Every structure is written in C-alpha cells, then in structure tokens.
C-alpha cells in the first residue's frame, strides 16, 4: 500500500518522537548531575510544614520535612508495612500503626494512616540516618522533631531517664521509649541515644507509664518476647530514673539438674531467677532413689557466689617456707624489680594511650572546624556496669552434707522459685551420678615386656664384649733391623707348626688348664730374641 508523501513524513516524525520518548523514559533515573567537584556537604533541614509548636485545628494533608537537596529514598520501598527505609526513620505519635510515608525528591511527607484526629497533640520524629544521593549523612546524630496540636493547649511537659539491660547491667543504646498517657492511654514513642539516655518532650500534662524496650528487631514496637520494663511517673514530675529491662514470662521457671562433683549438683533454670528471692535449704528437697531416702543439704547458692566460697585455692609453691633468708631476700628483690618493670610498662602504655587520645581529639576538632559537625564527647561511665540492682542469674549450686553415691539416681524439687517478674513455680528434675571409669592395667603384658627388656640387655652385653675384643689395642710396630747386625737363619727360626697345634681327637682341657696353657704360651717373644743372639 503506497502512502502519500505528506502522510509518510507525518508518520516518520511521530515515530521518531515516540522512540525518543521511550529512550528518555527508559533512561530516566534520579542521579546527581555529572561533572564538577564532588558533593561532600550533607543534607540540611530547611523547614517543616506545619511549623513546630503550633495549634492547627483544621490541619489536613501531609506534614512535610523539606531539605536543601534531593535525598535518597533508600533501597527498600515504603508500602506501609514498616519495612521501607524511610518508614524505619519516622516515628509518629500517638499512633500505634505504621504511618504513610512518601518521598518527593527533597521532601519527606508523613501523615497517619487514618488521618489527623481533632484535639490531639502529634509528635513526628525523624531519626538520624537521612542521606543524599552521594551518601552524605545528615549532620550530627540527633533527631528532628515536629510537634503540633490539632486543638487544645500546647504541650510543655517532658520525661528524662535511662534504659539499662539488666542481663549485662549496662546502659542500652538505641532503646525504644514508650510513654503511655494514662488518662486517655495515648502512646508516645521515641528512641534513646547511644548511651541509653533519653529526654522526651514536649508531652501533654498528666501521669505516664514509661516503658523501656530493647528493640531487637528494630520495628519501633514493643513486642512480648523482647526485654522491657516500665515505671510509673506521677503528674508534674519529669524524672523517670533507671528502667532495668528484662524478659518477661507468664510461666514460672523450669529446671534441669547436672552433677558437678561428688558433693554438689548444678540446677539450671529456663529463665532468669528473681535475684531478690533468697532460696533456702528448707525450700529444696533431695531424694535418693529407689527408696526416696532424704539426703541432707548443706547449702544452696548462686553459681558465682558458690565458686567464690568453695573454689579450690592455689597451693603455695613447694619450698617457699623453707627458703633461707638470703634466697628469700633475693627472690623478693627480683619480684620487686619485675613489679617495677611492669609498672613502668603500664605507665608507658598509659602515656601512649593518652597521646593517641589527644591526637584523636585534635583530629576531631580539625574535622569539626572544617565540616561544621560537632563530635559529642564520649561518656565513659555508660560503658561501666551499674550496681543499683543485683545481677541476674539462672544457675544454683546445691551442696550436700555427705558424698553422693556414684551410679545412683536422685530427684530434686525446688518449691516456690520465682522468675524476675515474680511468677513462681515448683520444678522437679532428676539426675544420675556418673560412675568414674576405672583404669585397667594389663599385668601380663608388662611381665612380657620386662622379660624382653632383660633379653635385650643380655644381647647388648654380649655385643659389647665382642666389640671390645675387636677394638683391643694392637702391638706396637717393631723397630727396623740394624743393617750391620747379622740376620738369623730363617730355616732355623722356623717352628714346626704341626707340633704347636693341639690334637683335636684328644679330650679338651678344662678351663683352668686352658688358662695355664695360655699363660705359658705367652713368653714366645723372648725366645725369638734368644735366637737372634
């Protein structure tokens, strides 16, 4: 089918436009412009919508955070499930559901899933971690907070405290803080800093129940299996104090038993035990099987306390008490020299650490002067274990009066043992004392080896005698004959060898006679000298 030239030109033009549009759409992506010096400046928050600390009764739409450049959306999309990169950086209170978060290049839009409610105080917290397209992180580690009201008075109260992990007795960084406003049960949330401390506000006036949660899955929610605890704060107070987080369980602890030695067994529980409960001997019953005989118990203690009381102390070195005064003084002087050298090494190491710390601080100050980012001082007290509450434990050691019988079974019952949140149980468990293995010595094999050793020694002795005969010292070489001296007649000097050989047919002489013959046959050399004369 042939087309007119105008129609053909129109189709060619529209086709080229379509192809160009497809190429542009396929290649479109958010990226910084090429060329020029690299962008090293982090994004800066310019403004919010609405303004913070205001009352807006008819507010609708999205709350906005506007930055000075395009920010990164992250690799995970935001579908309202709390798994998106931006969703994990936004905390909206009071609302227990995941908020709606939108990315608009240099803006982040936030609103509740079911819209804004009237006469409420809203708090939107943007956590640290916002980056631009070149991965430049926002200045500092502090969060950006937007607080406004849709009616009523402006909030003025605040809460101050610290979260502690009771298992390690250390401050827990990045813990989740949840303050429940008791009159209306509205929940306000925030995050503690890297040292476990928090300053939460502004909040509505009233009484609060404050939770400290170790958010292990980072979903910004309080889950039942996570470690947490709560404190009640009266109206008008701002100090929460220390929140010691631990795992809660609605069931009491279960128990397993394992023999430790002939005088003690270890009781291991499925959860931490209440450290304020003193487990006494009267609350534990130990029965020997099969007749259920009661076994007397001497003591029951936590494992660390038991080890400190009953652990074997190292014995002094042999001979320390009988050393002479001079040797003891020399030993003390050597120990003092060694201690002085160790002290000098520790002083040298401390000076090196101080110089390195000073160099690091100077580098941080230069970096702060160059980039404008202030480095917060390191709080060394947050790294030390706190002693406000006793440590948790999940093991008890039971010590008996008499030794336990190897190979015999025992049953142990602990009545009224409590977990940390004071739920009691009376677990029962059994164990069997292992029988020590006997070392069997094969005496017949040892006897055969001893006989073999004796035979080997006899063979070695005979070989030594043969070797001694072979290595006997040879006779000294004879002096050369004097040419002026007449040589003896060799025919006369020859001795009949047949006469010297003994007759083999005759009986062999005894050993004493043979010894005499050998001594008699020795003076052959003087006889030859007489022949020379």
C-alpha positions in Angstrom: 0.0 0.0 0.0 1.5 3.3 -1.1 1.1 6.4 1.0 1.1 10.0 0.0 4.4 11.9 0.8 2.8 14.2 3.4 1.3 11.2 5.3 4.6 9.4 5.1 6.5 12.3 6.5 4.0 12.7 9.4 4.3 9.1 10.3 8.1 9.3 10.3 8.0 12.4 12.5 5.6 10.9 15.1 7.6 7.6 15.1 10.8 9.4 15.9 9.2 11.4 18.7 7.8 8.1 20.2 11.1 6.4 20.0 12.9 9.4 21.7 10.2 9.5 24.4 10.8 5.8 25.1 14.5 6.3 25.3 14.1 9.2 27.7 11.7 7.2 29.9 13.9 4.1 29.9 17.0 6.1 30.9 15.3 8.4 33.5 16.7 7.9 37.0 17.5 10.1 39.9 21.2 10.9 39.9 23.4 13.9 40.6 24.5 16.0 37.6 27.8 14.9 36.1 30.9 16.9 36.2 32.2 19.5 38.7 33.7 18.9 42.2 32.2 16.0 44.3 29.4 17.0 46.7 30.6 16.4 50.3 28.1 18.5 52.1 25.3 16.6 54.0 21.6 17.5 53.6 20.2 20.3 55.8 16.7 20.5 57.0 15.3 23.9 55.8 11.7 23.9 57.1 8.7 21.9 58.2 5.0 22.1 57.4 3.3 23.0 59.6 5.6 24.9 61.9 6.5 23.2 65.2 4.9 24.2 68.5 1.7 25.5 66.9 -2.0 24.8 67.1 -3.8 23.9 63.8 -7.4 22.8 64.3 -8.2 22.4 60.6 -4.9 20.8 59.5 -5.2 18.3 56.6 -2.9 16.6 54.2 0.7 15.7 54.8 3.3 17.0 57.3 6.5 17.9 55.4 10.2 17.9 56.1 12.0 20.0 53.4 15.7 19.7 52.7 18.2 21.8 50.7 18.9 19.0 48.2 17.5 15.7 46.9 17.6 13.0 49.5 17.9 9.3 49.0 14.8 7.1 49.1 16.7 4.0 50.1 16.7 0.6 48.6 13.5 -0.7 50.3 10.2 0.8 49.1 7.7 2.2 51.6 4.4 0.2 51.3 3.0 1.0 54.7 4.4 -2.2 56.3 7.2 -0.6 58.3 9.9 -2.3 56.2 10.8 0.7 54.0 14.0 2.6 54.6 12.1 5.9 55.2 9.4 4.2 57.2 12.0 2.9 59.7 13.2 6.5 60.2 9.9 8.1 61.1 8.1 7.8 64.5 4.6 9.2 64.6 2.9 9.6 68.0 0.3 9.0 69.3 -0.4 6.2 66.7 0.3 2.5 67.1 0.1 1.8 63.3 2.7 2.4 60.6 2.3 5.9 59.2 2.0 6.8 55.5 5.5 8.0 54.3 6.1 9.5 50.8 9.3 10.5 49.1 9.2 13.7 47.0 12.8 14.3 46.0 13.9 17.0 48.6 10.8 16.4 50.7 9.5 13.7 53.1 5.7 13.6 53.6 4.1 12.0 56.6 0.5 11.5 57.8 -1.4 9.0 60.0 -2.9 6.0 58.3 -6.4 7.1 59.3 -5.9 10.8 59.1 -5.4 13.5 61.8 -7.7 13.4 64.8 -9.0 16.6 66.4 -7.9 17.9 69.8 -4.7 15.8 69.9 -1.0 16.6 70.2 1.0 15.0 67.5 4.7 14.3 67.6 6.7 13.4 64.4 10.3 12.3 65.0 12.7 12.0 62.1 15.5 9.7 63.2 19.1 10.2 62.2 20.3 8.5 59.0 19.0 10.7 56.3 21.5 10.8 53.3 21.6 12.5 50.0 22.3 10.9 46.6 26.1 10.8 47.3 25.5 9.1 50.7 26.4 12.2 52.7 24.7 11.7 56.1 22.8 14.5 57.8 24.8 16.4 60.4 25.0 15.0 63.9 23.2 12.0 65.3 20.3 14.0 66.9 16.8 13.6 65.6 14.5 16.2 64.1 11.1 16.6 65.8 7.9 18.3 64.7 5.3 18.8 67.4 1.9 20.5 66.9 -1.6 20.3 68.1 -4.9 19.9 66.3 -6.7 21.6 69.2 -6.3 22.4 72.9 -3.3 23.8 74.7 0.3 23.4 73.7 2.4 20.7 75.5 5.0 21.6 78.0 6.0 18.5 80.0 9.0 16.3 79.3 10.5 13.0 80.6 14.2 12.2 81.4 15.7 8.8 82.2 18.0 6.0 81.1 17.4 2.4 80.0 19.6 -0.4 81.4 19.9 -4.0 80.2 19.6 -6.0 83.4 21.3 -9.1 81.9 24.6 -7.2 81.3 23.9 -4.3 83.8 25.0 -1.8 81.2 23.1 1.1 79.6 21.4 0.0 76.4 21.9 2.3 73.4 19.1 2.9 70.9 16.4 1.6 73.2 12.8 2.3 72.4 10.9 4.6 74.9 7.2 4.4 75.1 5.3 6.8 77.3 1.6 5.9 77.8 -0.6 8.9 78.8 -2.8 7.2 81.5 -5.9 9.4 81.3 -6.5 8.6 77.6 -4.0 5.7 77.0 -2.3 7.6 74.1 1.2 6.2 73.4 4.1 8.5 72.6 7.4 6.9 71.4 11.0 8.0 70.9 14.5 6.5 70.8 17.2 6.7 73.4 20.7 7.9 72.4 23.8 5.7 72.0 24.3 5.8 75.8 20.8 4.7 76.7 19.7 8.1 77.9 16.6 9.9 76.7 14.9 13.3 77.0 11.3 13.0 75.8 9.1 16.0 75.1 7.2 18.2 74.8 4.3 16.0 76.0 0.8 16.6 77.4 0.4 17.1 81.1 -0.6 14.1 83.2 0.5 10.8 84.6 2.6 8.4 82.5 3.6 4.8 82.4 7.0 4.8 80.8 8.4 1.6 79.1 12.0 1.0 78.1 12.3 -1.7 75.4 15.3 -3.4 73.9 14.0 -3.3 70.3 15.9 -6.3 68.9 14.0 -6.4 65.5 14.1 -2.6 65.0 10.4 -2.4 64.2 9.8 0.6 66.7 7.2 -1.5 68.5 7.1 -3.2 71.9 6.9 -7.0 71.3 6.1 -9.5 74.1 9.3 -11.5 73.7 11.6 -8.6 73.9 13.2 -7.3 77.1 11.4 -4.4 78.7 10.2 -2.9 81.9 8.1 0.0 83.0 7.9 2.8 85.6 5.0 5.0 86.7 5.7 8.7 86.7 3.3 11.0 88.6 1.9 14.1 87.1 4.1 17.1 87.4 7.4 15.0 87.6 9.9 14.7 84.7 12.5 12.3 86.2 11.8 8.7 85.2 15.1 7.2 86.7 16.6 3.9 85.6 14.5 1.4 83.6 16.1 -2.0 84.0 14.8 -4.1 81.0 14.5 -7.9 81.2 12.5 -10.7 79.5 9.0 -11.2 81.0 7.3 -14.6 81.1 3.9 -15.6 82.3 5.1 -19.1 83.3 7.5 -20.0 86.1 11.0 -21.3 85.5 11.7 -24.9 84.6 14.7 -26.8 85.8 17.4 -29.3 84.7 20.0 -30.9 87.0 23.5 -32.0 86.3 26.1 -33.5 88.7 29.1 -31.3 89.3 31.2 -33.4 91.6 30.7 -35.9 94.5 29.4 -33.2 96.8 27.4 -30.8 94.6 24.9 -30.6 91.7 24.1 -27.7 89.4 20.4 -26.6 89.0 19.9 -24.8 85.6 16.7 -22.8 85.1 15.0 -21.9 81.8 14.9 -18.2 82.6 16.5 -15.7 84.9 15.6 -16.1 88.6 14.4 -13.3 90.9 17.7 -12.0 92.5 15.8 -10.6 95.5 14.5 -14.1 96.5 16.7 -16.0 98.9 16.4 -19.7 98.1 16.9 -21.5 101.4 17.8 -25.1 102.2 14.3 -25.7 103.6 12.7 -25.0 100.2 14.7 -27.7 98.4 14.2 -31.4 98.8 16.7 -34.0 97.6 15.7 -37.7 97.5 17.8 -40.8 96.7 16.3 -43.5 94.5 14.9 -46.1 94.6 13.7 -45.9 98.2 13.3 -42.0 98.2 15.7 -41.5 101.1 16.0 -37.9 102.2 19.6 -36.6 101.6 20.7 -33.7 103.9 21.6 -30.5 102.1 24.4 -28.3 103.4 23.9 -25.1 101.3 22.4 -23.8 98.1 23.9 -20.7 96.4 24.1 -18.9 93.0 26.9 -20.3 90.9 29.2 -17.3 91.1 28.8 -17.0 94.9 29.4 -20.7 95.3 32.6 -20.6 93.2 33.9 -17.7 95.3 33.3 -19.6 98.5 34.1 -23.2 97.7 36.6 -22.8 94.8 39.9 -24.5 95.4 42.6 -22.0 96.3 46.1 -22.4 94.7 48.6 -24.2 96.8 51.9 -22.4 97.7 54.9 -23.5 95.8 57.0 -26.2 97.4 59.9 -24.9 99.4 58.7 -21.3 99.7 58.5 -21.6 103.5 61.9 -23.2 103.9 64.0 -20.9 101.8 67.0 -19.3 103.5 66.8 -15.6 104.3 69.3 -14.7 101.6 67.4 -16.6 98.9 64.1 -15.2 100.1 65.6 -11.7 100.1 66.9 -12.3 96.6 63.5 -13.6 95.4 61.8 -10.6 96.9 64.2 -8.2 95.2 63.6 -9.9 91.9 59.9 -9.7 92.4 60.2 -6.0 93.2 62.3 -5.4 90.1 59.7 -7.3 88.0 56.9 -5.3 89.5 58.7 -2.0 88.9 59.2 -3.1 85.2 55.6 -3.9 84.9 54.6 -0.6 86.5 57.0 1.2 84.0 55.4 -0.7 81.1 51.9 0.3 82.3 52.9 3.9 82.7 54.4 3.8 79.2 51.2 2.2 77.8 49.1 4.8 79.6 51.2 7.6 78.1 50.8 6.1 74.6 47.1 5.8 75.1 46.8 9.4 76.3 48.9 10.7 73.3 46.7 8.7 70.9 43.5 10.1 72.6 44.9 13.6 72.4 45.7 13.1 68.7 42.2 11.7 68.0 40.6 14.6 69.8 42.7 17.1 67.8 41.8 15.4 64.6 38.1 15.5 65.6 38.4 19.3 66.4 40.0 19.9 63.0 37.3 17.9 61.3 34.6 19.8 63.2 36.2 23.1 62.2 36.4 22.1 58.5 32.9 20.5 58.2 31.0 22.1 61.0 30.0 18.8 62.5 30.4 18.7 66.3 31.6 15.4 67.8 29.8 14.7 71.1 32.2 13.7 74.0 32.4 10.1 74.8 30.7 9.1 78.0 32.9 6.5 79.6 30.5 6.0 82.6 28.0 4.4 80.2 30.4 1.6 79.5 30.7 0.5 83.1 28.2 -1.9 84.7 25.8 -0.4 87.1 25.4 -1.6 90.7 22.0 -0.2 91.5 20.4 -3.7 91.3 21.9 -7.2 91.9 23.0 -9.2 88.9 20.6 -11.8 87.4 21.4 -15.5 87.4 19.9 -18.7 86.1 22.0 -21.3 87.9 22.1 -22.5 91.5 24.6 -25.0 93.1 23.4 -27.4 95.7 26.0 -28.8 98.2 25.2 -32.0 100.2 26.5 -33.0 103.7 27.5 -36.5 102.6 29.1 -37.5 99.3 26.7 -38.6 96.6 26.9 -42.3 95.6 28.2 -42.9 92.0 25.7 -44.7 89.8 22.7 -43.8 92.0 19.7 -41.7 90.9 18.5 -38.6 92.7 15.4 -36.3 92.5 15.4 -32.6 93.4 12.4 -30.4 94.0 12.7 -26.6 94.4 9.5 -25.1 95.9 8.4 -21.6 95.1 11.2 -20.4 92.9 10.4 -17.1 91.1 11.4 -15.6 87.8 12.3 -11.9 87.6 8.7 -10.7 87.2 7.8 -12.8 90.3 5.9 -15.7 88.7 6.6 -18.7 90.9 6.8 -22.5 90.2 8.0 -25.7 91.9 10.1 -27.6 89.3 11.1 -31.2 89.8 14.0 -32.8 88.0 16.2 -35.9 88.3 19.8 -36.9 87.7 22.2 -39.8 88.0 25.6 -39.5 89.4 28.1 -40.8 86.8 30.4 -43.7 87.7 34.1 -42.9 87.3 35.9 -45.0 84.8 38.5 -47.5 86.2 41.9 -47.6 84.6 42.7 -51.4 83.9 46.4 -52.2 83.8 47.5 -55.4 81.8 50.0 -57.0 84.1 50.7 -59.9 81.8 51.8 -57.6 79.0 54.0 -55.7 81.5 55.7 -59.0 82.5 56.4 -60.0 78.9 57.9 -56.6 78.3 60.1 -56.9 81.3 61.4 -60.3 80.1 62.0 -58.9 76.7 63.9 -56.0 78.2 66.1 -58.5 80.1 66.9 -60.5 77.0 67.7 -57.3 75.1 70.1 -56.3 77.9 71.9 -59.6 77.7 72.3 -59.3 73.9 73.6 -55.8 74.3 76.2 -57.0 76.9 77.5 -59.8 74.6 77.7 -57.4 71.7 79.7 -55.0 73.9 82.2 -57.8 74.7 82.7 -58.7 71.0 83.2 -55.1 70.2 85.8 -54.8 73.0 87.8 -57.7 71.6 87.7 -56.2 68.1 88.8 -52.8 69.4 91.6 -54.2 71.6 94.9 -52.3 71.4 97.3 -53.7 68.8 101.0 -54.4 69.4 103.5 -51.7 68.8 105.3 -52.0 65.4 108.8 -53.5 65.6 111.8 -51.3 65.2 113.6 -51.6 61.8 116.5 -54.1 61.8 120.1 -52.8 62.1 121.9 -53.5 58.7 125.2 -54.1 60.5 123.7 -56.8 62.6 123.8 -60.3 61.1 120.4 -61.7 60.2 119.4 -65.1 61.8 119.0 -68.1 59.6 115.3 -68.3 58.7 115.4 -72.1 58.4 116.4 -72.5 62.0 114.0 -69.9 63.2 111.0 -71.7 61.8 109.0 -73.6 64.3 107.1 -76.7 63.3 103.5 -75.7 63.2 102.4 -79.2 63.4 103.9 -79.5 66.9 102.2 -76.5 68.2 98.7 -77.5 67.0 96.8 -79.5 69.6 95.3 -82.8 68.7 91.6 -82.4 68.1 91.0 -86.1 68.8 92.2 -85.7 72.4 89.9 -84.5 75.2 89.6 -80.8 75.6 91.4 -79.5 78.7 89.3 -77.8 81.4 89.1 -74.1 81.7 91.8 -73.8 84.4 94.3 -75.9 82.4 93.5 -73.9 79.3 94.1 -70.7 81.2 97.5 -72.1 82.4 98.4 -73.1 78.8 97.6 -69.6 77.5 99.8 -68.0 80.2 102.6 -70.5 79.4 102.3 -69.7 75.7 102.7 -66.0 76.2 106.6 -65.8 76.5 107.2 -66.5 72.8 108.8 -63.2 72.1 111.8 -63.6 74.5 112.6 -67.0 72.9 112.9 -65.4 69.5 115.2 -62.8 70.9 117.5 -65.5 72.2 117.6 -67.0 68.7 118.8 -63.6 67.4 121.8 -63.8 69.7 
